[in-house]
Amino acid sequence: MLDTEMLVAPIIIFMLVVAPLWLILHYKSKKQVSQGLSEHEHRQLIELANKAEKMAERVETLEALLDQESPDWRRKV
């Protein structure tokens, strides 16, 4: 009996505070996901994709230079 009495207060607090906030934030995030990317987010995504492409090209160039200068550099790592 004592154990159940100790659980009543946390359950009430959870139901009055945490559960409503949880539900509100959950459905707010669902709404944002269903709307898709904003124009700003879309521009950022394209910008990041371009930067990733440039970075991949740089890595390939560096690897090619290392292959010429030190052919066994990959085995050292």
Helices and strands as residue ranges (DSSP letters): H 2-13, I 14-18, H 19-35, H 39-69, H 73-76
